[in-house]
């Protein structure tokens, strides 16, 4: 972790194509990040796309 609290990691994006031809994308997140955000299976998250960045917040 850097002195400003920023943590970076490289991940591959998984592309899947459904039966109707639509494409979905997924990125796996480190479990330690989810734990630190106190996100459980029952929680929802808010996902924003701002200034070419994806932001994930606990709802």
mmCIF file as Biopython writes it, N, C-alpha, C and O atoms, coordinates in Angstrom:
data_model
#
loop_
_atom_site.group_PDB
_atom_site.id
_atom_site.type_symbol
_atom_site.label_atom_id
_atom_site.label_alt_id
_atom_site.label_comp_id
_atom_site.label_asym_id
_atom_site.label_entity_id
_atom_site.label_seq_id
_atom_site.pdbx_PDB_ins_code
_atom_site.Cartn_x
_atom_site.Cartn_y
_atom_site.Cartn_z
_atom_site.occupancy
_atom_site.B_iso_or_equiv
_atom_site.auth_seq_id
_atom_site.auth_asym_id
_atom_site.pdbx_PDB_model_num
ATOM 1   N N  . UNK A ? 1  ? 0.846   -1.170  0.000   1.0 0.0 1  A 1 
ATOM 2   C CA . UNK A ? 1  ? 0.000   0.000   0.000   1.0 0.0 1  A 1 
ATOM 3   C C  . UNK A ? 1  ? 0.896   1.239   0.000   1.0 0.0 1  A 1 
ATOM 4   O O  . UNK A ? 1  ? 1.872   1.313   0.746   1.0 0.0 1  A 1 
ATOM 5   N N  . UNK A ? 2  ? 0.550   2.205   -0.844  1.0 0.0 2  A 1 
ATOM 6   C CA . UNK A ? 2  ? 1.342   3.427   -0.899  1.0 0.0 2  A 1 
ATOM 7   C C  . UNK A ? 2  ? 0.971   4.341   0.258   1.0 0.0 2  A 1 
ATOM 8   O O  . UNK A ? 2  ? 0.013   4.076   0.984   1.0 0.0 2  A 1 
ATOM 9   N N  . UNK A ? 3  ? 1.727   5.411   0.426   1.0 0.0 3  A 1 
ATOM 10  C CA . UNK A ? 3  ? 1.496   6.292   1.569   1.0 0.0 3  A 1 
ATOM 11  C C  . UNK A ? 3  ? 0.148   7.013   1.508   1.0 0.0 3  A 1 
ATOM 12  O O  . UNK A ? 3  ? -0.345  7.475   2.537   1.0 0.0 3  A 1 
ATOM 13  N N  . UNK A ? 4  ? -0.461  7.116   0.307   1.0 0.0 4  A 1 
ATOM 14  C CA . UNK A ? 4  ? -1.780  7.749   0.216   1.0 0.0 4  A 1 
ATOM 15  C C  . UNK A ? 4  ? -2.916  6.728   0.297   1.0 0.0 4  A 1 
ATOM 16  O O  . UNK A ? 4  ? -4.076  7.076   0.077   1.0 0.0 4  A 1 
ATOM 17  N N  . UNK A ? 5  ? -2.592  5.474   0.611   1.0 0.0 5  A 1 
ATOM 18  C CA . UNK A ? 5  ? -3.609  4.441   0.773   1.0 0.0 5  A 1 
ATOM 19  C C  . UNK A ? 5  ? -4.032  3.783   -0.524  1.0 0.0 5  A 1 
ATOM 20  O O  . UNK A ? 5  ? -4.952  2.964   -0.528  1.0 0.0 5  A 1 
ATOM 21  N N  . UNK A ? 6  ? -3.386  4.120   -1.615  1.0 0.0 6  A 1 
ATOM 22  C CA . UNK A ? 6  ? -3.754  3.577   -2.913  1.0 0.0 6  A 1 
ATOM 23  C C  . UNK A ? 6  ? -3.124  2.206   -3.118  1.0 0.0 6  A 1 
ATOM 24  O O  . UNK A ? 6  ? -1.931  2.023   -2.877  1.0 0.0 6  A 1 
ATOM 25  N N  . UNK A ? 7  ? -3.925  1.247   -3.563  1.0 0.0 7  A 1 
ATOM 26  C CA . UNK A ? 7  ? -3.449  -0.098  -3.865  1.0 0.0 7  A 1 
ATOM 27  C C  . UNK A ? 7  ? -3.853  -0.411  -5.291  1.0 0.0 7  A 1 
ATOM 28  O O  . UNK A ? 7  ? -5.003  -0.197  -5.674  1.0 0.0 7  A 1 
ATOM 29  N N  . UNK A ? 8  ? -2.915  -0.916  -6.081  1.0 0.0 8  A 1 
ATOM 30  C CA . UNK A ? 8  ? -3.197  -1.245  -7.473  1.0 0.0 8  A 1 
ATOM 31  C C  . UNK A ? 8  ? -2.852  -2.696  -7.732  1.0 0.0 8  A 1 
ATOM 32  O O  . UNK A ? 8  ? -1.948  -3.256  -7.111  1.0 0.0 8  A 1 
ATOM 33  N N  . UNK A ? 9  ? -3.583  -3.297  -8.654  1.0 0.0 9  A 1 
ATOM 34  C CA . UNK A ? 9  ? -3.295  -4.653  -9.081  1.0 0.0 9  A 1 
ATOM 35  C C  . UNK A ? 9  ? -3.730  -4.796  -10.535 1.0 0.0 9  A 1 
ATOM 36  O O  . UNK A ? 9  ? -4.624  -4.076  -10.981 1.0 0.0 9  A 1 
ATOM 37  N N  . UNK A ? 10 ? -3.128  -5.694  -11.265 1.0 0.0 10 A 1 
ATOM 38  C CA . UNK A ? 10 ? -3.494  -5.947  -12.662 1.0 0.0 10 A 1 
ATOM 39  C C  . UNK A ? 10 ? -4.422  -7.160  -12.707 1.0 0.0 10 A 1 
ATOM 40  O O  . UNK A ? 10 ? -4.167  -8.169  -12.050 1.0 0.0 10 A 1 
ATOM 41  N N  . UNK A ? 11 ? -5.477  -7.055  -13.472 1.0 0.0 11 A 1 
ATOM 42  C CA . UNK A ? 11 ? -6.441  -8.150  -13.649 1.0 0.0 11 A 1 
ATOM 43  C C  . UNK A ? 11 ? -6.821  -8.258  -15.107 1.0 0.0 11 A 1 
ATOM 44  O O  . UNK A ? 11 ? -6.809  -7.262  -15.831 1.0 0.0 11 A 1 
ATOM 45  N N  . UNK A ? 12 ? -7.158  -9.455  -15.544 1.0 0.0 12 A 1 
ATOM 46  C CA . UNK A ? 12 ? -7.692  -9.648  -16.884 1.0 0.0 12 A 1 
ATOM 47  C C  . UNK A ? 12 ? -9.199  -9.438  -16.839 1.0 0.0 12 A 1 
ATOM 48  O O  . UNK A ? 12 ? -9.848  -9.723  -15.833 1.0 0.0 12 A 1 
ATOM 49  N N  . UNK A ? 13 ? -9.741  -8.943  -17.927 1.0 0.0 13 A 1 
ATOM 50  C CA . UNK A ? 13 ? -11.191 -8.792  -18.058 1.0 0.0 13 A 1 
ATOM 51  C C  . UNK A ? 13 ? -11.718 -10.034 -18.758 1.0 0.0 13 A 1 
ATOM 52  O O  . UNK A ? 13 ? -11.186 -10.450 -19.788 1.0 0.0 13 A 1 
ATOM 53  N N  . UNK A ? 14 ? -12.768 -10.626 -18.192 1.0 0.0 14 A 1 
ATOM 54  C CA . UNK A ? 14 ? -13.372 -11.830 -18.748 1.0 0.0 14 A 1 
ATOM 55  C C  . UNK A ? 14 ? -14.582 -11.403 -19.576 1.0 0.0 14 A 1 
ATOM 56  O O  . UNK A ? 14 ? -15.501 -10.770 -19.058 1.0 0.0 14 A 1 
ATOM 57  N N  . UNK A ? 15 ? -14.578 -11.751 -20.862 1.0 0.0 15 A 1 
ATOM 58  C CA . UNK A ? 15 ? -15.686 -11.448 -21.761 1.0 0.0 15 A 1 
ATOM 59  C C  . UNK A ? 15 ? -16.478 -12.722 -22.004 1.0 0.0 15 A 1 
ATOM 60  O O  . UNK A ? 15 ? -15.899 -13.759 -22.325 1.0 0.0 15 A 1 
ATOM 61  N N  . UNK A ? 16 ? -17.796 -12.655 -21.854 1.0 0.0 16 A 1 
ATOM 62  C CA . UNK A ? 16 ? -18.662 -13.795 -22.140 1.0 0.0 16 A 1 
ATOM 63  C C  . UNK A ? 16 ? -19.766 -13.350 -23.081 1.0 0.0 16 A 1 
ATOM 64  O O  . UNK A ? 16 ? -20.251 -12.222 -22.994 1.0 0.0 16 A 1 
ATOM 65  N N  . UNK A ? 17 ? -20.161 -14.238 -23.977 1.0 0.0 17 A 1 
ATOM 66  C CA . UNK A ? 17 ? -21.232 -13.947 -24.926 1.0 0.0 17 A 1 
ATOM 67  C C  . UNK A ? 17 ? -22.409 -14.857 -24.615 1.0 0.0 17 A 1 
ATOM 68  O O  . UNK A ? 17 ? -22.267 -16.078 -24.553 1.0 0.0 17 A 1 
ATOM 69  N N  . UNK A ? 18 ? -23.573 -14.247 -24.421 1.0 0.0 18 A 1 
ATOM 70  C CA . UNK A ? 18 ? -24.779 -15.003 -24.126 1.0 0.0 18 A 1 
ATOM 71  C C  . UNK A ? 18 ? -25.403 -15.596 -25.371 1.0 0.0 18 A 1 
ATOM 72  O O  . UNK A ? 18 ? -24.941 -15.355 -26.486 1.0 0.0 18 A 1 
ATOM 73  N N  . UNK A ? 19 ? -26.441 -16.363 -25.178 1.0 0.0 19 A 1 
ATOM 74  C CA . UNK A ? 19 ? -27.134 -17.025 -26.275 1.0 0.0 19 A 1 
ATOM 75  C C  . UNK A ? 19 ? -27.745 -16.064 -27.276 1.0 0.0 19 A 1 
ATOM 76  O O  . UNK A ? 19 ? -27.910 -16.414 -28.445 1.0 0.0 19 A 1 
ATOM 77  N N  . UNK A ? 20 ? -28.086 -14.859 -26.839 1.0 0.0 20 A 1 
ATOM 78  C CA . UNK A ? 20 ? -28.688 -13.882 -27.753 1.0 0.0 20 A 1 
ATOM 79  C C  . UNK A ? 20 ? -27.636 -12.990 -28.415 1.0 0.0 20 A 1 
ATOM 80  O O  . UNK A ? 20 ? -27.985 -12.061 -29.145 1.0 0.0 20 A 1 
ATOM 81  N N  . UNK A ? 21 ? -26.355 -13.262 -28.169 1.0 0.0 21 A 1 
ATOM 82  C CA . UNK A ? 21 ? -25.277 -12.517 -28.812 1.0 0.0 21 A 1 
ATOM 83  C C  . UNK A ? 21 ? -24.763 -11.324 -28.027 1.0 0.0 21 A 1 
ATOM 84  O O  . UNK A ? 21 ? -23.811 -10.673 -28.456 1.0 0.0 21 A 1 
ATOM 85  N N  . UNK A ? 22 ? -25.377 -11.019 -26.874 1.0 0.0 22 A 1 
ATOM 86  C CA . UNK A ? 22 ? -24.897 -9.884  -26.076 1.0 0.0 22 A 1 
ATOM 87  C C  . UNK A ? 22 ? -23.627 -10.277 -25.316 1.0 0.0 22 A 1 
ATOM 88  O O  . UNK A ? 22 ? -23.444 -11.437 -24.946 1.0 0.0 22 A 1 
ATOM 89  N N  . UNK A ? 23 ? -22.771 -9.310  -25.093 1.0 0.0 23 A 1 
ATOM 90  C CA . UNK A ? 23 ? -21.498 -9.552  -24.408 1.0 0.0 23 A 1 
ATOM 91  C C  . UNK A ? 23 ? -21.518 -8.923  -23.027 1.0 0.0 23 A 1 
ATOM 92  O O  . UNK A ? 23 ? -21.964 -7.788  -22.856 1.0 0.0 23 A 1 
ATOM 93  N N  . UNK A ? 24 ? -21.031 -9.666  -22.043 1.0 0.0 24 A 1 
ATOM 94  C CA . UNK A ? 24 ? -20.867 -9.174  -20.677 1.0 0.0 24 A 1 
ATOM 95  C C  . UNK A ? 24 ? -19.389 -9.210  -20.325 1.0 0.0 24 A 1 
ATOM 96  O O  . UNK A ? 24 ? -18.631 -10.016 -20.865 1.0 0.0 24 A 1 
ATOM 97  N N  . UNK A ? 25 ? -18.984 -8.328  -19.414 1.0 0.0 25 A 1 
ATOM 98  C CA . UNK A ? 25 ? -17.588 -8.273  -18.971 1.0 0.0 25 A 1 
ATOM 99  C C  . UNK A ? 25 ? -17.543 -8.399  -17.459 1.0 0.0 25 A 1 
ATOM 100 O O  . UNK A ? 25 ? -18.420 -7.894  -16.758 1.0 0.0 25 A 1 
ATOM 101 N N  . UNK A ? 26 ? -16.510 -9.079  -16.957 1.0 0.0 26 A 1 
ATOM 102 C CA . UNK A ? 26 ? -16.335 -9.260  -15.514 1.0 0.0 26 A 1 
ATOM 103 C C  . UNK A ? 26 ? -14.869 -9.061  -15.152 1.0 0.0 26 A 1 
ATOM 104 O O  . UNK A ? 26 ? -13.966 -9.356  -15.935 1.0 0.0 26 A 1 
ATOM 105 N N  . UNK A ? 27 ? -14.660 -8.554  -13.947 1.0 0.0 27 A 1 
ATOM 106 C CA . UNK A ? 27 ? -13.323 -8.419  -13.394 1.0 0.0 27 A 1 
ATOM 107 C C  . UNK A ? 27 ? -13.388 -8.953  -11.968 1.0 0.0 27 A 1 
ATOM 108 O O  . UNK A ? 27 ? -14.271 -8.562  -11.205 1.0 0.0 27 A 1 
ATOM 109 N N  . UNK A ? 28 ? -12.473 -9.835  -11.599 1.0 0.0 28 A 1 
ATOM 110 C CA . UNK A ? 28 ? -12.460 -10.335 -10.224 1.0 0.0 28 A 1 
ATOM 111 C C  . UNK A ? 28 ? -11.735 -9.341  -9.335  1.0 0.0 28 A 1 
ATOM 112 O O  . UNK A ? 28 ? -10.756 -8.719  -9.748  1.0 0.0 28 A 1 
ATOM 113 N N  . UNK A ? 29 ? -12.223 -9.200  -8.112  1.0 0.0 29 A 1 
ATOM 114 C CA . UNK A ? 29 ? -11.632 -8.289  -7.130  1.0 0.0 29 A 1 
ATOM 115 C C  . UNK A ? 29 ? -10.993 -9.102  -6.017  1.0 0.0 29 A 1 
ATOM 116 O O  . UNK A ? 29 ? -11.517 -10.151 -5.641  1.0 0.0 29 A 1 
ATOM 117 N N  . UNK A ? 30 ? -9.874  -8.637  -5.486  1.0 0.0 30 A 1 
ATOM 118 C CA . UNK A ? 30 ? -9.265  -9.358  -4.367  1.0 0.0 30 A 1 
ATOM 119 C C  . UNK A ? 30 ? -10.213 -9.415  -3.167  1.0 0.0 30 A 1 
ATOM 120 O O  . UNK A ? 30 ? -10.825 -8.410  -2.806  1.0 0.0 30 A 1 
ATOM 121 N N  . UNK A ? 31 ? -10.329 -10.576 -2.559  1.0 0.0 31 A 1 
ATOM 122 C CA . UNK A ? 31 ? -11.209 -10.763 -1.400  1.0 0.0 31 A 1 
ATOM 123 C C  . UNK A ? 31 ? -10.841 -9.812  -0.269  1.0 0.0 31 A 1 
ATOM 124 O O  . UNK A ? 31 ? -11.720 -9.355  0.461   1.0 0.0 31 A 1 
ATOM 125 N N  . UNK A ? 32 ? -9.552  -9.508  -0.114  1.0 0.0 32 A 1 
ATOM 126 C CA . UNK A ? 32 ? -9.128  -8.600  0.953   1.0 0.0 32 A 1 
ATOM 127 C C  . UNK A ? 32 ? -9.734  -7.201  0.763   1.0 0.0 32 A 1 
ATOM 128 O O  . UNK A ? 32 ? -10.023 -6.520  1.746   1.0 0.0 32 A 1 
ATOM 129 N N  . UNK A ? 33 ? -9.928  -6.770  -0.485  1.0 0.0 33 A 1 
ATOM 130 C CA . UNK A ? 33 ? -10.553 -5.461  -0.734  1.0 0.0 33 A 1 
ATOM 131 C C  . UNK A ? 33 ? -12.016 -5.491  -0.321  1.0 0.0 33 A 1 
ATOM 132 O O  . UNK A ? 33 ? -12.514 -4.553  0.302   1.0 0.0 33 A 1 
ATOM 133 N N  . UNK A ? 34 ? -12.704 -6.579  -0.673  1.0 0.0 34 A 1 
ATOM 134 C CA . UNK A ? 34 ? -14.122 -6.721  -0.327  1.0 0.0 34 A 1 
ATOM 135 C C  . UNK A ? 34 ? -14.282 -6.774  1.190   1.0 0.0 34 A 1 
ATOM 136 O O  . UNK A ? 34 ? -15.197 -6.163  1.742   1.0 0.0 34 A 1 
ATOM 137 N N  . UNK A ? 35 ? -13.400 -7.499  1.859   1.0 0.0 35 A 1 
ATOM 138 C CA . UNK A ? 35 ? -13.428 -7.567  3.323   1.0 0.0 35 A 1 
ATOM 139 C C  . UNK A ? 35 ? -13.218 -6.191  3.943   1.0 0.0 35 A 1 
ATOM 140 O O  . UNK A ? 35 ? -13.913 -5.815  4.887   1.0 0.0 35 A 1 
ATOM 141 N N  . UNK A ? 36 ? -12.259 -5.444  3.410   1.0 0.0 36 A 1 
ATOM 142 C CA . UNK A ? 36 ? -11.966 -4.117  3.954   1.0 0.0 36 A 1 
ATOM 143 C C  . UNK A ? 36 ? -13.140 -3.154  3.775   1.0 0.0 36 A 1 
ATOM 144 O O  . UNK A ? 36 ? -13.328 -2.238  4.575   1.0 0.0 36 A 1 
ATOM 145 N N  . UNK A ? 37 ? -13.931 -3.369  2.712   1.0 0.0 37 A 1 
ATOM 146 C CA . UNK A ? 37 ? -15.113 -2.530  2.470   1.0 0.0 37 A 1 
ATOM 147 C C  . UNK A ? 37 ? -16.339 -3.028  3.238   1.0 0.0 37 A 1 
ATOM 148 O O  . UNK A ? 37 ? -17.410 -2.426  3.163   1.0 0.0 37 A 1 
ATOM 149 N N  . UNK A ? 38 ? -16.177 -4.138  3.983   1.0 0.0 38 A 1 
ATOM 150 C CA . UNK A ? 38 ? -17.284 -4.747  4.743   1.0 0.0 38 A 1 
ATOM 151 C C  . UNK A ? 38 ? -18.472 -5.088  3.851   1.0 0.0 38 A 1 
ATOM 152 O O  . UNK A ? 38 ? -19.623 -4.835  4.208   1.0 0.0 38 A 1 
ATOM 153 N N  . UNK A ? 39 ? -18.182 -5.659  2.698   1.0 0.0 39 A 1 
ATOM 154 C CA . UNK A ? 39 ? -19.233 -6.072  1.765   1.0 0.0 39 A 1 
ATOM 155 C C  . UNK A ? 39 ? -19.488 -7.561  1.962   1.0 0.0 39 A 1 
ATOM 156 O O  . UNK A ? 39 ? -18.557 -8.366  1.974   1.0 0.0 39 A 1 
ATOM 157 N N  . UNK A ? 40 ? -20.760 -7.915  2.117   1.0 0.0 40 A 1 
ATOM 158 C CA . UNK A ? 40 ? -21.142 -9.321  2.267   1.0 0.0 40 A 1 
ATOM 159 C C  . UNK A ? 40 ? -21.965 -9.748  1.054   1.0 0.0 40 A 1 
ATOM 160 O O  . UNK A ? 40 ? -22.288 -8.934  0.189   1.0 0.0 40 A 1 
ATOM 161 N N  . UNK A ? 41 ? -22.299 -11.033 1.005   1.0 0.0 41 A 1 
ATOM 162 C CA . UNK A ? 41 ? -23.091 -11.576 -0.103  1.0 0.0 41 A 1 
ATOM 163 C C  . UNK A ? 41 ? -24.447 -10.892 -0.229  1.0 0.0 41 A 1 
ATOM 164 O O  . UNK A ? 41 ? -25.003 -10.805 -1.324  1.0 0.0 41 A 1 
ATOM 165 N N  . UNK A ? 42 ? -24.974 -10.411 0.882   1.0 0.0 42 A 1 
ATOM 166 C CA . UNK A ? 42 ? -26.307 -9.805  0.883   1.0 0.0 42 A 1 
ATOM 167 C C  . UNK A ? 42 ? -26.300 -8.337  0.430   1.0 0.0 42 A 1 
ATOM 168 O O  . UNK A ? 42 ? -27.349 -7.784  0.100   1.0 0.0 42 A 1 
ATOM 169 N N  . UNK A ? 43 ? -25.137 -7.718  0.415   1.0 0.0 43 A 1 
ATOM 170 C CA . UNK A ? 43 ? -25.039 -6.295  0.081   1.0 0.0 43 A 1 
ATOM 171 C C  . UNK A ? 43 ? -25.098 -6.048  -1.418  1.0 0.0 43 A 1 
ATOM 172 O O  . UNK A ? 43 ? -24.756 -6.913  -2.224  1.0 0.0 43 A 1 
ATOM 173 N N  . UNK A ? 44 ? -25.537 -4.852  -1.772  1.0 0.0 44 A 1 
ATOM 174 C CA . UNK A ? 44 ? -25.454 -4.352  -3.139  1.0 0.0 44 A 1 
ATOM 175 C C  . UNK A ? 44 ? -24.369 -3.295  -3.177  1.0 0.0 44 A 1 
ATOM 176 O O  . UNK A ? 44 ? -24.034 -2.702  -2.151  1.0 0.0 44 A 1 
ATOM 177 N N  . UNK A ? 45 ? -23.819 -3.058  -4.358  1.0 0.0 45 A 1 
ATOM 178 C CA . UNK A ? 45 ? -22.822 -2.011  -4.522  1.0 0.0 45 A 1 
ATOM 179 C C  . UNK A ? 45 ? -23.279 -1.034  -5.591  1.0 0.0 45 A 1 
ATOM 180 O O  . UNK A ? 45 ? -24.055 -1.380  -6.481  1.0 0.0 45 A 1 
ATOM 181 N N  . UNK A ? 46 ? -22.782 0.198   -5.487  1.0 0.0 46 A 1 
ATOM 182 C CA . UNK A ? 46 ? -23.033 1.218   -6.496  1.0 0.0 46 A 1 
ATOM 183 C C  . UNK A ? 46 ? -21.797 1.287   -7.374  1.0 0.0 46 A 1 
ATOM 184 O O  . UNK A ? 46 ? -20.681 1.417   -6.871  1.0 0.0 46 A 1 
ATOM 185 N N  . UNK A ? 47 ? -21.992 1.200   -8.692  1.0 0.0 47 A 1 
ATOM 186 C CA . UNK A ? 47 ? -20.884 1.250   -9.640  1.0 0.0 47 A 1 
ATOM 187 C C  . UNK A ? 47 ? -21.049 2.505   -10.485 1.0 0.0 47 A 1 
ATOM 188 O O  . UNK A ? 47 ? -22.102 2.735   -11.079 1.0 0.0 47 A 1 
ATOM 189 N N  . UNK A ? 48 ? -19.989 3.316   -10.530 1.0 0.0 48 A 1 
ATOM 190 C CA . UNK A ? 48 ? -20.008 4.563   -11.303 1.0 0.0 48 A 1 
ATOM 191 C C  . UNK A ? 48 ? -18.860 4.552   -12.294 1.0 0.0 48 A 1 
ATOM 192 O O  . UNK A ? 48 ? -17.818 3.942   -12.057 1.0 0.0 48 A 1 
ATOM 193 N N  . UNK A ? 49 ? -19.071 5.245   -13.419 1.0 0.0 49 A 1 
ATOM 194 C CA . UNK A ? 49 ? -18.025 5.428   -14.420 1.0 0.0 49 A 1 
ATOM 195 C C  . UNK A ? 49 ? -17.833 6.928   -14.578 1.0 0.0 49 A 1 
ATOM 196 O O  . UNK A ? 49 ? -18.653 7.605   -15.199 1.0 0.0 49 A 1 
ATOM 197 N N  . UNK A ? 50 ? -16.728 7.452   -14.002 1.0 0.0 50 A 1 
ATOM 198 C CA . UNK A ? 50 ? -16.483 8.893   -13.972 1.0 0.0 50 A 1 
ATOM 199 C C  . UNK A ? 50 ? -15.051 9.155   -14.437 1.0 0.0 50 A 1 
ATOM 200 O O  . UNK A ? 50 ? -14.106 8.537   -13.945 1.0 0.0 50 A 1 
ATOM 201 N N  . UNK A ? 51 ? -14.902 10.068  -15.380 1.0 0.0 51 A 1 
ATOM 202 C CA . UNK A ? 51 ? -13.579 10.447  -15.866 1.0 0.0 51 A 1 
ATOM 203 C C  . UNK A ? 51 ? -12.728 9.231   -16.246 1.0 0.0 51 A 1 
ATOM 204 O O  . UNK A ? 51 ? -11.549 9.153   -15.899 1.0 0.0 51 A 1 
ATOM 205 N N  . UNK A ? 52 ? -13.338 8.293   -16.957 1.0 0.0 52 A 1 
ATOM 206 C CA . UNK A ? 52 ? -12.662 7.103   -17.439 1.0 0.0 52 A 1 
ATOM 207 C C  . UNK A ? 52 ? -12.171 6.181   -16.323 1.0 0.0 52 A 1 
ATOM 208 O O  . UNK A ? 52 ? -11.222 5.421   -16.513 1.0 0.0 52 A 1 
ATOM 209 N N  . UNK A ? 53 ? -12.829 6.251   -15.148 1.0 0.0 53 A 1 
ATOM 210 C CA . UNK A ? 53 ? -12.511 5.380   -14.014 1.0 0.0 53 A 1 
ATOM 211 C C  . UNK A ? 53 ? -13.773 4.683   -13.542 1.0 0.0 53 A 1 
ATOM 212 O O  . UNK A ? 53 ? -14.853 5.274   -13.555 1.0 0.0 53 A 1 
ATOM 213 N N  . UNK A ? 54 ? -13.645 3.431   -13.126 1.0 0.0 54 A 1 
ATOM 214 C CA . UNK A ? 54 ? -14.756 2.690   -12.550 1.0 0.0 54 A 1 
ATOM 215 C C  . UNK A ? 54 ? -14.624 2.773   -11.040 1.0 0.0 54 A 1 
ATOM 216 O O  . UNK A ? 54 ? -13.573 2.455   -10.482 1.0 0.0 54 A 1 
ATOM 217 N N  . UNK A ? 55 ? -15.705 3.206   -10.372 1.0 0.0 55 A 1 
ATOM 218 C CA . UNK A ? 55 ? -15.708 3.371   -8.922  1.0 0.0 55 A 1 
ATOM 219 C C  . UNK A ? 55 ? -16.766 2.443   -8.335  1.0 0.0 55 A 1 
ATOM 220 O O  . UNK A ? 55 ? -17.914 2.449   -8.780  1.0 0.0 55 A 1 
ATOM 221 N N  . UNK A ? 56 ? -16.384 1.648   -7.341  1.0 0.0 56 A 1 
ATOM 222 C CA . UNK A ? 56 ? -17.292 0.724   -6.687  1.0 0.0 56 A 1 
ATOM 223 C C  . UNK A ? 56 ? -17.443 1.176   -5.234  1.0 0.0 56 A 1 
ATOM 224 O O  . UNK A ? 56 ? -16.452 1.350   -4.525  1.0 0.0 56 A 1 
ATOM 225 N N  . UNK A ? 57 ? -18.693 1.363   -4.794  1.0 0.0 57 A 1 
ATOM 226 C CA . UNK A ? 57 ? -18.976 1.790   -3.422  1.0 0.0 57 A 1 
ATOM 227 C C  . UNK A ? 57 ? -20.045 0.890   -2.834  1.0 0.0 57 A 1 
ATOM 228 O O  . UNK A ? 57 ? -20.943 0.434   -3.543  1.0 0.0 57 A 1 
ATOM 229 N N  . UNK A ? 58 ? -19.950 0.636   -1.549  1.0 0.0 58 A 1 
ATOM 230 C CA . UNK A ? 58 ? -20.989 -0.104  -0.851  1.0 0.0 58 A 1 
ATOM 231 C C  . UNK A ? 58 ? -22.232 0.766   -0.788  1.0 0.0 58 A 1 
ATOM 232 O O  . UNK A ? 58 ? -22.144 1.952   -0.473  1.0 0.0 58 A 1 
ATOM 233 N N  . UNK A ? 59 ? -23.387 0.189   -1.083  1.0 0.0 59 A 1 
ATOM 234 C CA . UNK A ? 59 ? -24.652 0.930   -1.084  1.0 0.0 59 A 1 
ATOM 235 C C  . UNK A ? 59 ? -25.119 1.261   0.299   1.0 0.0 59 A 1 
ATOM 236 O O  . UNK A ? 59 ? -26.169 1.883   0.463   1.0 0.0 59 A 1 
#
